[in-house]
């Protein structure tokens, strides 16, 4: 937008107050997060529940406000948008309400679930290209050739004003607001909230929150203008934008008090917090603002005040929850991840467990490799966060172990932990068993104590699952027990259910 055509803050305030979005949008509730407020030891934390919208996302506000401004001729011709997410649903539902044709261009890789969600509102779906950029270029071509009006997802004054109605609602729902935290993708939501709040109550802080893997607004602020940051992480796909909008950048730079960035682990922890307090499941980008709130509160030592985060959406892919459950404790620093080099000798496994004390080991992957050494991948439950993890590392090093802290290593957490492997020494013989351990702190130590020095463990993996029992995979070097008599005695002596899986095809193909 050219400088001489820039809309003033007061004009944005007027546009927000005059936005007539409620034929399709809902006035969403503001919920106090009781448990999280107590956990952080702060005054009050509130969550603005945009998951209550028909499309389970705030995007309906901006899409409808933009489309209701169209002329009759524009409505008669129809609209077009490129999106594989919440914006697509917002445009489709708005078009249905206004009786307007809507064409949504999606990449050919878009899952059927998302395509069907948009199609249910009566929109025409065009699958084109392998990426969003290709779909966007095709949408622009359809706009030119068919006279369709492009509905942008964020970088438009009417879209920004529509998103700003969230701030107007919050003002009527909470007195004495201290801080509002709002997620940033392209910046439409943050710009709309910030311009409204700062032109009415400038002493209220508005903090933008970005995912570390797609922090395009912070990059723009640092650069002094919007810039393409290239590769972005798609874990929080609702904010996976590589370049901030021109108008949203102008407003965010002027009106935001600060921008914080959060890791995927911190987002996962915030998703768990929302579930614990409300039993609602946010999408990753929907929980991003709460992750930023938690980080800001802790870094600034806040102990009082009313602080608000916007839950922007709940269109989460179900299988994403597997990763969320895996990573939320790390995001809360309630779990540390270590790589430890240990001697390959009888009893070294038990010695390691004794060295870390009575702490709860939540994951343990072990594979012998070579005659003298082995490397393990271990996760340990923490009650005092980073300081406790540092103490554990120091204790292990003092005991002679080589230790690497992998808690912040995303590659290790995403991939390497599942690929730990190796091979037995030539001539060795291994048997593989599945055990069921009760999920208790003493289960692992009890097992190792009963094993004693009878056998060398050659492979070991278990992961706390949240169930009453957890599955444990354990391999034994039975080279010195060819008849299996000692193994039978050991198996008969333990109290854990088990079955032998030495003939398992995956084991035979990948770990033998």
C-alpha positions, 0 to 999 in steps of 0.5 A: 500500500503506497504511503499516501494511501495508508489508512490511519489508526483512527480509520482502522478503529472506525472500520473495526467498529463498523464491521458487520460480521455476525451473520456468520461469525459468533461472539466467542467466550473468554475463559479463565484458565484456572489451573494454568493461572495457579501453576504460573503463580500469576493473577489471571490468564484468559483464553479467547475461544475462537474455536467456537466459530462454525469453522473452528477458526477466527478466519471467518471474521476477516473473510466475511468482512472483506466479502461484504464490502464487495460491489454487487457486480463483484458478488455476481462474478464471484470470488477466488482464494488460494488456501488449504487451511482455515482461510479457505473455509472462511471464504467458502462459508462467507460466499454461501451466506452472501449467495456468491460463487466461490472458487478455492484453489488448493495444491494437489497435495491437500488432504481429502479431509481439508478438501471435503471441509471446504466443499461442504460449504458449496465452494468450487474446488480447483486442485492445482500445483504441488505447492501453495505458491503454484496454487496462488499463482493459478488463483490470480490467473483465474481472477484475471480470466474469469473476473473473480475477486481475490480474497487475500488471507491477511494483507488487506485492510478489510480483512485486518479490520474483520480480525480486529473485531476480536479485540473489540469483543475482548474489551467488553469481556474483561476489565483491567487488561494488562497484556494481550498475546496474539499469534502471527502468521502473515500478521492480519490477526496481530495487526487488527488486534494491535491497531484497535487496542493501541488506539483505545487503551495504549497502556495495554500491551499487545505482544505478537507471538511467532513460531521459531520455524516461521518467524517472518514478522520478526525478520521483517522488523529486523530487516526494516521491511518484509522479506522472504525467510525461505524454508518454514516449519509446517508443524504450526501450519496456520502460521507457516508463512515465509513473508509478512504482508506489507500492510500487516508489517506496517501496523505490527511495527507501529503498534506491537509492543514486542514479538516473542518466538516459541519452539514446537515443544513450547507450543505442544506444552501450551496445547496440553495446558489448554486441554488440561483447563478446558478439555479443548484441543487447539491446533498448534497455531491456535495454542501459539499465543498461549505458549508466548504468554507462558514464555513472556510471563516467566522471562519477565517474572510477572506475578499479577495482572490479567493476561489474555491469549487468543486460541485462534483455531482448533482444526488440528489433524488428529495424528498431530496429537502423537507428536504433541504428547511426545513433546509437551513435557520437553516444552515444559522442561519437565523432561530432559533428553540425553545421549550417554556413552557407557561401557559395554559390560555386564551391570553397566545398564544398572549402574547408569540407572543408579547414577541418575538416582531415583529419577523417573526414566521415561524413555531408554533406547540402548543398542550394543555396537562394538565390543567395548562401548554402547551409546544410549538415548535416555529421557528423564523426568524433571521436577526443577527444569533446566537446573535439575537437568544440568545437575544430572549431566554434571553427576553423570560426567563426574561418574565418568560418562560421556554425556550430550544434552539433546533436549533442544536438538530437534533432529534428535527428537524428530528422527534420530531417536527412532533410528538408533541401531547397530549390530551384534559382534560377529558370532554373537546370538541374540533373543528378543522379547516384549515385556509389559512393565507397570508405569512406575518408577521402580519397574526398570530398576526391579527388572535390571536387579532381577536380571543381575549379571546373567545376561548382557542386554543387547537392545532395549527400548521403552517409552512411557505412553500414559497407559497403565502398562508400557511395552518394553522391547529387550534383546539379550546376548545369549551366546553363552546359553545355547540351550536356553536354560538360564534364559528360561530360569530368568523369564520364570523368575520375573513377574512381568508379562512377556513374549518372545519376538525374535522371529519378527520380520522387522527386527530380522530386516533392520536390527539383526 
